[in-house]
């Protein structure tokens, strides 16, 4: 989904009352943070990436902005609309952001990547290893070491 359509969907998710407290600058910054891989797997930093923004991540980023502001104001959120200023005790925007991220199909797209580690050592793939008469393996500290030997 492109950025414009994703913003419309994020506005629908959050509602007009919450969106009244968010500036255009916040919207642009949140859109940057909610960019995900396009439909063919290109990342936002790849050449040819087609703009793809996740509306759930976008709504979560916007809720995070409100959470940070509410914390900075002692839990009170102040917003103005059509000449009226409203002071309201802030909702749990941090909890809201977490729930919005959980709904995103791209929730694992940002941050640290997935890493697989195998603890099984496979010596059969090393060149020359496994042939009869080529040596033996021993442990020297915490890493295996191949010790060559020759028969007379």
C-alpha positions in Angstrom: 0.0 0.0 0.0 1.4 3.4 -0.9 2.0 6.1 1.8 -1.1 8.1 1.0 -3.4 5.1 1.2 -1.6 3.8 4.3 -2.1 7.2 6.0 -5.8 7.2 5.3 -6.1 3.7 6.8 -4.0 4.6 9.9 -6.3 7.7 10.4 -9.3 5.3 10.2 -7.7 3.0 12.7 -6.8 5.7 15.2 -9.8 7.9 14.8 -10.3 11.6 14.3 -9.9 12.5 18.0 -6.4 11.0 18.2 -5.4 12.3 14.8 -6.2 15.9 15.9 -3.2 15.7 18.2 -0.8 14.7 15.4 1.0 17.2 13.1 1.8 16.7 9.5 5.5 16.5 10.4 4.7 13.6 12.7 2.8 11.9 9.9 5.7 12.1 7.5 8.2 10.9 10.1 5.9 8.0 11.1 5.5 7.1 7.4 9.2 6.8 7.0 9.4 4.4 10.0 6.5 2.3 8.7 8.1 1.5 5.3 8.4 -2.2 4.6 9.6 -4.6 1.9 7.6 -4.3 -1.4 5.7 -7.2 -2.9 8.8 -8.7 -4.6 10.9 -8.5 -1.5 13.0 -5.3 -2.1 13.8 -3.4 1.0 13.2 0.4 1.2 17.0 0.9 0.7 17.1 -1.2 -2.5 17.0 0.3 -6.0 13.6 -0.1 -7.6 11.8 -0.4 -4.3 8.1 0.4 -4.8 6.7 2.5 -2.0 5.1 0.2 0.5 3.8 1.4 3.9 2.2 -0.8 6.5 -0.9 1.0 7.9 -0.8 -0.9 11.2 2.9 0.0 11.7 2.1 3.6 10.7 -0.7 3.8 13.3 1.6 2.3 15.9 4.3 4.9 15.1 1.8 7.7 15.5 0.6 6.2 18.8 4.2 6.1 20.0 4.6 9.9 19.2 1.5 10.6 21.4 2.9 8.3 24.2 6.2 10.2 24.3 4.5 13.5 24.4 2.0 12.4 27.1 4.9 11.2 29.2 6.7 14.5 28.8 3.6 16.4 29.9 3.0 14.3 33.0 0.3 12.1 31.4 -1.8 15.0 30.2 -2.4 15.4 26.5 -3.4 18.9 25.2 -4.9 19.4 21.8 -6.8 22.1 20.0 -9.4 21.9 17.3 -11.6 24.7 15.8 -10.7 27.1 18.6 -11.3 24.7 21.5 -8.4 23.5 23.6 -8.9 20.2 25.5 -6.8 18.8 28.3 -7.2 15.1 28.6 -5.5 12.5 30.6 -3.5 10.4 28.1 -4.7 7.0 27.2 -2.2 4.1 27.2 -0.7 5.0 23.9 2.3 2.7 24.5 -0.1 -0.2 25.0 -2.0 0.9 22.0 1.1 1.0 19.8 2.1 -2.5 21.0 -1.4 -3.9 20.0 -1.3 -2.1 16.7 2.2 -3.6 15.9 0.9 -7.1 16.8 -1.8 -6.8 14.2 0.6 -6.0 11.4 1.6 -8.8 9.1 5.0 -7.0 8.9 5.6 -7.0 12.7 9.0 -8.6 12.3 10.1 -6.4 9.4 12.0 -3.8 11.4 14.8 -4.1 13.8 17.1 -7.1 14.3 17.0 -9.7 11.7 16.4 -13.4 12.3 19.6 -15.4 12.9 19.9 -19.1 12.9 22.8 -20.7 14.8 23.7 -24.4 14.6 25.7 -25.9 17.3 26.4 -29.1 15.3 29.8 -29.2 13.8 30.0 -30.9 10.4 33.5 -31.9 9.5 32.5 -33.8 6.4 32.3 -30.6 4.4 35.9 -29.5 5.0 38.2 -30.4 2.1 40.4 -33.4 2.7 38.7 -34.3 6.0 37.2 -37.7 6.5 39.7 -39.6 4.3 41.4 -42.5 6.1 44.9 -41.7 7.2 44.7 -37.9 7.0 44.7 -37.1 10.7 42.4 -36.8 13.7 40.4 -34.1 15.5 41.1 -32.9 19.0 39.8 -30.2 21.3 42.2 -27.3 22.0 40.3 -25.0 24.3 36.8 -24.3 22.9 37.4 -25.0 19.2 38.1 -28.3 17.4 41.5 -28.6 15.8 42.5 -31.0 13.1 45.9 -32.7 13.8 47.5 -34.2 10.8 49.5 -37.4 11.1 51.3 -39.7 8.8 52.0 -43.3 9.0 55.6 -44.5 8.5 
